[in-house]
Structure formats: structure tokens, C-alpha cells
Amino acid sequence: MRARLNAVAKDILAAYEKAGPSAASSVTPAMLVSALDVFFGDCERIDREYGPGSQVMGEDISTLSDQIFDCLYDLASWAERLGMRAVRVKVIDISLDVAQWCMRHGGQLRQIGPLVAALANRANLASSLEACTALADAYEAVIANVATRLQGDHLSKDPQRPWRQLLVNGAIVATRARDLRRMERAYRRLAAHLPSECPAFFERAHHQVSGLGFSVEARALVRARLKRWSPAPPGGDGPS
């Protein structure tokens, strides 16, 4: 995490110095980079003392992760302000490493916005089955971690709410991974928590699996879901 931070920080710091310090801002990129360096040092210490995959009770893993997410978000905002869109994406992407670290140590993910954005960015870049499979597993892990807190927002109509984005994008990535087990799990979750999304989702998925590379079984799975969620004809029954 620290190496990835250092790779992007130098560009942001240089651009900030070139643009001239902003009197309106009390938190500079240099301050954020310094804070992140300290936090990542804490992460490395915890890995050394407890082991990289241990459940840690004596450290506030969730709070440390929150602090890192906050700093990454603010640093990404600076990159955006300085006109560095590509660098902003790289900063946000570090959130995935932080999330994986947090979950390995038994922490709870509470700063979801940057993480959802990072997952979506990776989904846009994933071009191989291996990348899609790894990303589908990442979605699984994040959804499992945040489900207790977020799944109650099913009555919300905001299309940008994190729970909706996680479930819909997770199902899209699972389809692209072409793995029946992952597809089944993602589709069941979508049906359970976001039934109103299912008709449009499976219409799009049906077009997707009609392309090359999808197995007969994958096509049959999506076709069955599409049939279940397609609007009923006049006088007919809805989804069962």
C-alpha cells in the first residue's frame, strides 16, 4: 500500500507546488501523504506483530481503515482539483488494498463510497476471465462484510446508494467471469434484495451471454432468470 501511495503521491505533490498553495485549504496534499505514510506504517506493524491474516482484537482495525479511507478520498479530491483524473483513479484504487487488509484482520468496512468506486473502476478495466473472477471474489468479500449494515436500505430509490451498486455491479462481474457458481450466488442475492432491478438486469445479461465464450449452461441459467422476471402479459402472472 505504501509503495502504491508513493508512486502517485509525487505527481500530486509536484502538481500542487506548480499550481501554487491554496489559501482556502487547510489540509494540503503533503499533509495527507504524511498521514497516510504513518497509517500504512501502523498497518505494517500490525502485520508483523499479529501476522498478515490474523483476527486482531487488541487494535482498532476498523477505525484505522476509516482514517486511511478518509485520507485517500481527500487526496483523490486534490488530484481531481489539479486536473489529474488518471491519478485520481489510482489513488481511489488503493482503497481496495486497504479493504482487503481490513477484512483479513476482522475489521468492518464503514467508508464504502471510495471502495465502491474503486471496484467499479477495476470492473471497467478487467478484460480477462482471471481478472473478472478475482474481481467477482472481491465483490463477494466486500458484500459479505457490509451486508448487515447496508442491506436494510432496500426501500431507497437512490441509484447511487452503495448497496445497490455493490449488488448490481457484483452480478455483472460474476456474469463476465462465466462461472456458474458465482453467477447463481450473485443472482440469488439480487433477487432477494433488489427484485425491482431484476427485469432490466436479466434483459441485459441475456444479450451479454448470447455472445461468444459463454457455455450452454450459462446461457440457460440467464435465460431461466429472464423468463422468471420478464413482465407478465396482460392477464398473466408476475414473477413467482
N, C-alpha and C positions, 0 to 999 in steps of 0.2 A: 504493500500500500504506500509506504513511504517513497519507494523508488518511482512509482507512478505519479505521485504528487510532485516530486522533484522535477520530473520530465515536463510537466505542464506549467509548474509554478514560475520557472524562469521566463517563459514567454509572457505570462500575465504581468509579472513584476516589471519587465522591460517596457511593455506597452503602457503600463501605469506611469512609469517615470517619464516616458516620452510625452504622454498626454498632459502631464503636469498634475500635481496633487490636487485633489478636490477638497476645498474648504468645507463643503457641505457634508462630507462624510467623516465620521469619527472612527470608523473601522476600515483600515486600509488593507489591500491585498497582502502586504508584508506581515501585518498583524495576524491575519487569518492563516497564512502559511506557517508562521511561527507557532501558532496554537495547534495546528494540525500536526506539526512535527512532534510536539510534546505528547499529544494524544496517541499518535502512532507509536511513540516510544513506550507509552503505557501498554498498548496492545502487545508489543513485542515482549515486554517484561512479563505480562500475564501468560503468554505462550511459553516462555522459558520456565516460569515458576510452577505452572499448573499442567503444562502440556497443551499442544495445539488443539486437541479435541476434547478437552475435559469440561465437565459441568462445574462451573465456578460459583461457589456460594459466598466467598469472602470478598468479592469485588462487585461493584455495581456495573455490570456489563451493559445493561440497557441504558443507563444514564450516560456512560462513556460513549456509547454508539450514538445516542441523541446529540451529544455535543459535536461529534465528528460530522454527522449529517448536517447539522446547522451550519458549521463552518464551510463544508463543501458547497452547500446551497448558496451561501453568501459569496464564496469565491467564484462559483459559476455565474452568479449575477454580475460580478465585476467583469468577467470575461465577456458576457453579453453586452454590458455597457461600453466596453472597449472595442466592440465590433469583432470579437473573436468567437464566432459561432462554433467552429470546429473544436476549438479548445474548450469551450463550454461543455460540449458533449463529452469530451474526455474527462473533465472534472466530475460531471454527474456520474459517469460510468464507474468511477472509483467507489460509488455508493454500493455497488454490488459486492465488491470485495469486503467492505465493511459489514454488510448484511450477512454474508457468509461467515465472517469472523464472529459476529454477534450470536448467530444461531448455533455455531459449533460449541460455544461456551454456555448455551442455555439461556441466552438473553431474549428479550421481547423486542420486536421491531415496532417502533412507535412513530417514527418520522417516515411516512410512507410515500409522500409525493415524489421526492427525488428518486426513490427506488423504483417506483412505477415508471418514471420517465426513462431511467437507465435500462430497465428491462425492454421497454418499447424501442429504444434506440438499438439495442442489440438485436431485437427481432427484425428490424429493418435491414440489418447488415448480415444476418445469418443466411448463408447461401448453400450450406451443405447439410446433409442429413445428420451428421455428427454434431454440428453446431445447433441445429434445431432440437435434437434430442437432449443435449446438455441444457439448453435454454428451457425446454419443457420441464426438466427436473428442477431447475432453478425456480420456475413459477410454482411448481408443486410445493417446494420447501417454504417459499415466502407465503403462499396462501395458507398453508397449514399453520404457520406461525402467527398470522394476523387474524385468522378466521373468527376466533372468539370475540374479538373486539369489533370487527368490521361487518360481519355478516348480518347484523341487525339493521343495516341501512337499506334493506331491500325495497323500502317504500319511497326512497329518494328518487327524484326524477333527474338528478344531475348526471349527464352522460360522462362527466369527467371525474366522478367520485372514484376513489381508489379501488374499492371492492369490485365495482363493475369492470373497470379497466383490467384488473388482475384476472378476473374470471373469463372475460371475453378474449383478451389477448392470449391468455394461457391456453384456451381452447383452439385458437387459431394456430399457435405454435405447435400444439400437440398434433393437429391435423397435418401440418407441414412435416412433422417428424415421422409420419406414416407408421406409427406404432399403435396397434390395435388396443393394447392395454392402456396406454396413455390417453388415447382418444376416448375410450369408454369412460375413464375416470373423469376427464375434463367435461365430457358431455353430460354425465350424471350430475356433476356439480352445477353446471349451467342450468339444467332443468330444475334442480332443487331450489336454486337461489335467484335465478333471473329468467323465469319462464317467459316473460314478455319479450325477451331478446331472441328466443329460440327460433321462431319462424324465419326472421331475416337472417340469422346466423347460419342455419342449415341450408337455406337457399344459396348463400354464398359458398358454403362448404361443398355443396353438391357440384357447383361449377368448378371448384378447385380440384376435387378428386376425379373429375372427368378427364383431367389432363394426364400426360404420360407419367409413369413411375408409381402410380397408386395400384395396390393389389385389388383383386376382385373382392376380397373380404372387406377392405377399407371402403370401397365404393358401396358395398352392400350395407355396411354399418351406417354410413351417412345417408344413403337412400331411405333406410328404415326410419331414421330420425326425421328426415324431411317429410316423409309421409305422415308421421305422427303429429308433426307440428304445423303442417300446411293448413291454411284456413279451410274450414269445412264448407262444402257447397250449401246453397240455401236449403234449409230443412234438414241438413245433416248434423252430425255430432262433431264437437271440437276434439282437441287432443285428449286422449284417455290416459 
